[in-house]
Amino acid sequence: MDFSNPLFHIPLGSGSLFIIVGLFQLKFPPKKINNLYGYRTSKAMLNQDRWNFAQKYSSIQLIKIGFLLALSSLFSILYQPKKEIAVVISIALLLTSIITLVLKVEKAIDSKFKEE
């Protein structure tokens, strides 16, 4: 197995970082709406209830997506493309993970606070 394969270390490193950040944010969520720390979108920052929900939900989702992203690095055992292709696939996995996170959290906010 080639540990220098970007298809191994980019998803593993990114997934591990997602897990660490998710755990940190779950343990130490931002208490008040701010522009520095936490899950910050216009929907999440509308009021304190939305903010609190978004922080907890996004942390849990970030941990789950981090595990999936890290797990996807095992794909590099079966498929070892050229370095350039591996980088493109890895970046695509990372971007897909981020987009999935945002879409899931925004949908959950809409679902929980649909009466507002």
Residue pairs with C-beta under 8 A, 6 or more apart in sequence:
1 8
1 76
1 77
2 8
2 76
2 80
3 9
5 76
5 80
5 83
5 86
6 83
6 86
6 87
6 90
7 73
7 75
7 76
7 79
7 80
7 81
7 86
7 89
7 90
8 73
8 76
9 73
10 73
10 87
10 90
10 91
10 93
10 94
11 69
11 70
11 72
11 73
11 75
11 90
11 93
11 94
12 70
12 73
14 66
14 69
14 70
14 94
14 97
15 65
15 66
15 67
15 68
15 69
15 70
15 71
15 72
15 73
16 66
16 70
17 66
18 62
18 63
18 65
18 66
18 69
18 97
19 62
19 63
19 66
19 67
19 70
20 66
21 62
21 66
22 59
22 60
22 61
22 62
22 63
22 66
23 59
23 63
25 38
25 39
25 55
25 58
25 59
25 62
26 56
26 59
26 60
26 63
29 38
29 52
29 55
29 56
29 59
30 37
30 38
30 51
30 55
32 48
32 51
33 45
33 48
33 51
34 40
38 44
38 51
38 54
38 55
39 54
39 55
39 58
39 59
39 105
41 54
41 102
41 105
41 106
43 50
43 54
43 106
43 109
43 110
44 50
44 51
44 54
44 55
44 58
44 105
44 109
45 51
46 116
47 116
49 113
50 109
50 113
53 108
53 109
53 112
53 113
54 105
54 109
57 105
57 108
57 109
58 101
58 105
61 101
61 104
61 105
62 101
65 97
65 100
65 101
68 97
69 93
69 94
69 97
72 93
76 86
80 86
81 89
